[in-house]
Amino acid sequence: MKRVVEPEWLDFLPAADPRAAASRRDLRRVNWLMGNAAILADALARAATKPPRTLVDLGAGDGSLALRLARRLSAPWPGLQLMLVDRTPSIAPSTLAAIAETGWQAEMVAADAEDWCRNCAGCADIVVANLFLHHFDDEALSRLLHAVAARTSIFAASETRRGAVALAGSRLLGLIGCNDVTRHDAVVSVRAGFAGSELSALWPRDGWSLREGPAGWSSHLFVARSTALRNGAGAA
Ligand SMILES: C[S@@+](CC[C@H](N)C(=O)[O-])C[C@H]1O[C@@H](n2cnc3c(N)ncnc32)[C@H](O)[C@@H]1O
């Protein structure tokens, strides 16, 4: 299946639109069904050799995925500073409060992901992205991934897997009550998703150890770890 990137409806609806709000609720269930929080948390725990101080979530949406990460990882990684970057963040005060209860300090940043990576001061120990990279065509994605690589030592992304099983699953989301926006965007997301080592091919070549492949029943996991970390350099 060839990779095709098309606009998603949720990206163009105003944050307060009721269909957008319902679709964001659907997305929480989709993430749960795909197991994305567990996939990312396991990948991060394996990649980090010591507790990180800072973690950035690119395309953080309503912050619920970050909250799930905080609940899974705050015990081994206490007091982490979490930055939730999104062009149109939709994070409820209750989600920020729930993150704070885990002991992590969350900050919401309204910014384009690539602009943020290019302009932020300093580096993040870890950068994550969930159901975000598939929004970009290969050229824009290569630019974004190079900007991320310049800012961190560990990057992990859980994405839609481009394949028949995920496509069939995306077409069945009406059965669990997902609305028209979610049903449309899910199919578009799978067609724009990833397979093989497509993300590795867009990541900078030298100085990284890369892992990429299927995860769960419909996700595609990419993990990049700076080889400098093996020698004790870096914060993570
Ligand atoms: C499919 S949602 C995923 C949200 C969240 N990561 C999750 O798993 O629930 C994609 C998010 O990316 C954001 N987004 C799209 N393009 C962006 C960009 N260029 N920079 C920052 N955020 C962007 C959208 O606003 C949206 O919240």
The ligand as a MOL file (V3000), in Angstrom:
LIG
                    3D

  0  0  0     0  0            999 V3000
M  V30 BEGIN CTAB
M  V30 COUNTS 27 29 0 0 0
M  V30 BEGIN ATOM
M  V30 1 C -4.2730 12.8240 15.7720 0
M  V30 2 S -3.9440 14.0940 16.9340 0 CHG=1
M  V30 3 C -2.9930 13.1810 18.1550 0
M  V30 4 C -3.0200 13.8280 19.5020 0
M  V30 5 C -2.3020 13.0560 20.6160 0
M  V30 6 N -0.8950 12.8590 20.3330 0
M  V30 7 C -2.9760 11.7460 20.8970 0
M  V30 8 O -2.4030 10.6800 20.6500 0
M  V30 9 O -4.1150 11.7840 21.3800 0 CHG=-1
M  V30 10 C -2.7120 15.0780 16.1410 0
M  V30 11 C -2.3820 16.3660 16.8530 0
M  V30 12 O -1.3320 17.0090 16.1440 0
M  V30 13 C -1.5470 18.3960 16.1540 0
M  V30 14 N -0.7810 18.9640 15.0320 0
M  V30 15 C -0.9710 18.7740 13.6970 0
M  V30 16 N -0.0050 19.3920 12.9950 0
M  V30 17 C 0.8120 19.9970 13.8870 0
M  V30 18 C 2.0080 20.7650 13.7800 0
M  V30 19 N 2.5570 21.0490 12.5880 0
M  V30 20 N 2.6130 21.1840 14.9230 0
M  V30 21 C 2.0790 20.9060 16.1290 0
M  V30 22 N 0.9470 20.1940 16.2960 0
M  V30 23 C 0.3150 19.7350 15.1970 0
M  V30 24 C -3.0390 18.5560 16.0440 0
M  V30 25 O -3.4560 19.8180 16.5570 0
M  V30 26 C -3.5230 17.3710 16.8940 0
M  V30 27 O -3.7350 17.7540 18.2350 0
M  V30 END ATOM
M  V30 BEGIN BOND
M  V30 1 1 1 2
M  V30 2 1 2 3
M  V30 3 1 2 10
M  V30 4 1 3 4
M  V30 5 1 4 5
M  V30 6 1 5 6
M  V30 7 1 5 7
M  V30 8 2 7 8
M  V30 9 1 7 9
M  V30 10 1 10 11
M  V30 11 1 11 12
M  V30 12 1 11 26
M  V30 13 1 12 13
M  V30 14 1 13 14
M  V30 15 1 13 24
M  V30 16 1 14 15
M  V30 17 1 14 23
M  V30 18 2 15 16
M  V30 19 1 16 17
M  V30 20 1 17 18
M  V30 21 2 17 23
M  V30 22 1 18 19
M  V30 23 2 18 20
M  V30 24 1 20 21
M  V30 25 2 21 22
M  V30 26 1 22 23
M  V30 27 1 24 25
M  V30 28 1 24 26
M  V30 29 1 26 27
M  V30 END BOND
M  V30 END CTAB
M  END
